[in-house]
Amino acid sequence: MAKTRALLTETEREQIAGEHGDSRRYQATSRVRGRIQEELERDVEVLEEHHPDLLEELRGVVCEETDDE
């Protein structure tokens, strides 16, 4: 099965980690922020209406508490 992305591409992971310089890091951060604020919100609305079980799975991953909390 082909590997797919969730929120970040492999390149964006590298850029945000600082592996390609500050300019690329800033650009990747901006792209991801747009996805969070625009696309992810719409995805949540669709899941909420049409597949609440998947929304709960998403929340379980995103909202998982760590030992630090």
Backbone torsions as a table, in degrees:
resi	resn	phi	psi	omega
1	MET	NA	136.8	-179.5
2	ALA	-69.2	143.1	178.3
3	LYS	-78.2	132.1	178.5
4	THR	-117.2	171.1	179.4
5	ARG	-102.0	162.3	172.2
6	ALA	-101.8	-91.9	-179.2
7	LEU	-97.6	-36.9	-176.3
8	LEU	-112.8	143.7	169.2
9	THR	-79.1	166.2	177.5
10	GLU	-60.2	-41.3	179.2
11	THR	-63.5	-42.0	178.5
12	GLU	-64.7	-35.9	174.9
13	ARG	-58.4	-45.4	179.2
14	GLU	-64.6	-44.1	-178.3
15	GLN	-64.3	-44.5	-179.9
16	ILE	-66.9	-29.6	176.4
17	ALA	-75.3	-4.4	176.9
18	GLY	87.3	14.8	-176.2
19	GLU	-79.1	-7.9	-176.8
20	HIS	-128.5	20.1	178.0
21	GLY	93.1	163.8	-175.7
22	ASP	-65.5	-37.2	-178.2
23	SER	-63.2	-46.2	179.2
24	ARG	-66.2	-35.4	178.1
25	ARG	-63.1	-44.9	179.2
26	TYR	-62.0	-44.4	-179.4
27	GLN	-63.5	-44.3	180.0
28	ALA	-64.6	-41.8	178.3
29	THR	-59.8	-42.1	179.4
30	SER	-63.5	-44.1	178.9
31	ARG	-62.0	-45.1	-178.1
32	VAL	-66.7	-40.9	177.9
33	ARG	-58.4	-41.7	178.0
34	GLY	-61.8	-41.3	177.8
35	ARG	-63.7	-41.2	-179.5
36	ILE	-64.5	-46.9	-174.0
37	GLN	-77.2	-26.0	-175.3
38	GLU	-111.5	-63.1	-172.6
39	GLU	-72.1	-44.1	-177.1
40	LEU	-64.5	-38.2	178.3
41	GLU	-60.4	-43.7	178.3
42	ARG	-66.3	-39.4	177.9
43	ASP	-60.5	-42.9	179.5
44	VAL	-62.1	-41.9	178.8
45	GLU	-61.1	-42.9	179.2
46	VAL	-64.9	-45.6	179.1
47	LEU	-63.2	-40.3	-179.8
48	GLU	-59.1	-41.5	-178.1
49	GLU	-80.2	-40.4	-168.7
50	HIS	-108.8	-19.1	-178.4
51	HIS	-155.1	71.5	-177.0
52	PRO	-59.2	-27.6	178.3
53	ASP	-64.2	-41.4	177.3
54	LEU	-66.3	-36.3	177.4
55	LEU	-62.5	-40.5	177.9
56	GLU	-64.8	-37.4	175.6
57	GLU	-62.1	-44.1	178.6
58	LEU	-60.6	-47.8	179.5
59	ARG	-60.5	-37.8	179.0
60	GLY	-60.7	-36.3	179.3
61	VAL	-79.4	-47.3	-174.3
62	VAL	-73.6	-37.0	-173.3
63	CYS	-99.8	9.7	-178.7
64	GLU	-59.2	130.5	177.8
65	GLU	-79.5	144.5	177.5
66	THR	-102.4	172.1	178.4
67	ASP	-64.2	-21.0	-178.9
68	ASP	-73.7	-17.9	-175.2
69	GLU	-93.1	NA	NA
